Amino acid sequence: MNLKNKDIISIYDFSKAELLHILKAAKSMEKDKRKLLDGEIMGSLFFEPSTRTRLSFTSAMEQLGGQILGFATPGVSSAKKGETVWDTIKMVERYSDVIVIRHNIEGAARLAAEASSVPVINAGDGANQHPTQTLLDLYTIKKVKGRLDNLNIGMVGDLKYGRTVHSLAVALSHFNPTFYFIAPDALKMPKKYLDELKEKKIKFYETSDLLKYSKKLDILYVTRIQKERFPDQLEYKKYEGSYKLNTDLLPHIKKDLKIMHPLPRVDEIDKSLDETEHAVYFEQAANGIPIRKALLALILGKIK
């Protein structure tokens, strides 16, 4: 399977076979120490704050022997002077072999791909998609559960603005899951995604009560309330701290439940859960390295 020069913009762009191919490549990358990208340059354009995504892309590129140029905040770029995303990309494509972009505006990554002659990777665009996070989420689920098929997946928190749950629901729909969407009414999973699941005949249930279905779950994917996405901060205050998981949850879950979180967390998972066998969110973050190594090597044509 050849993914050379493929843009990584949306999880919709990938077939089930391609998703599994990337996960297989990532597994091989855990032990592969070759400098496959020696001489290659990654443009790293982060118009929005990031810790794990930006640093794991940097680490992945450096582990593969490549170099990085770019910025971690638009305040140090010509965007501050009014330069458009299109023009920024038209310049950076001349300095790079691949471009990674995060932006607060939905659709910015797709626009960047249209402007660029080199492959573009979406590192998150607004409340829309975060495809590389989805791939590392799939990789984590496969590692901790041994499979992707026929799992009961709970998603709790901000399902309206949380782009990670949008992409993950789309990707997991290839694997016959049952979804349990747990959120306040104002932060429910958008109708667009629910309609898609109905069309694919994927079972899902909605509730605001975390304990209603907790004993059924194989995976509980927790998201923070996305303060920066709310158009009205008074509205955010209504839902701040809606769900706070701690060890009181333990009697209400299966022994092999795994708790995931794309991080950063605020107060939705207490540190008391960190040392339990259920917590895999730091392992999940670490899985960003092999996934992003695999993606960079695949789209730059160094592996197939």
Buried (B, 14 or more C-beta within 10 A) or exposed (E): EEBEEBBBBBBEEBEEEBBBBBBBBBBEBEEBEEEBBEEBBBBBBBBBEBEBBBBBBBBBBBBBBBBBEBBBEBEEBEBEEEEEBEEBBBEBBEEBBBBBBBBBEEBBBBBBBEBBEBBBBBBBBBBBBBBBBBBBBBBBBBBBBEEBEEBBBBBBBBBBBBBBBBBBBBBBBBBBBBBBBBBBEEBBBBEEBBEBBEEEEBEBBBBBEBEBBBEBBBBBBBBBBBBEBBEEEEEBEEBEEBBEBEEEBBEBBBEEBBBBBBBEBEEBBBEBBEEEEBBBBEEBBBBBBBBBBBBBBBBBEBBE
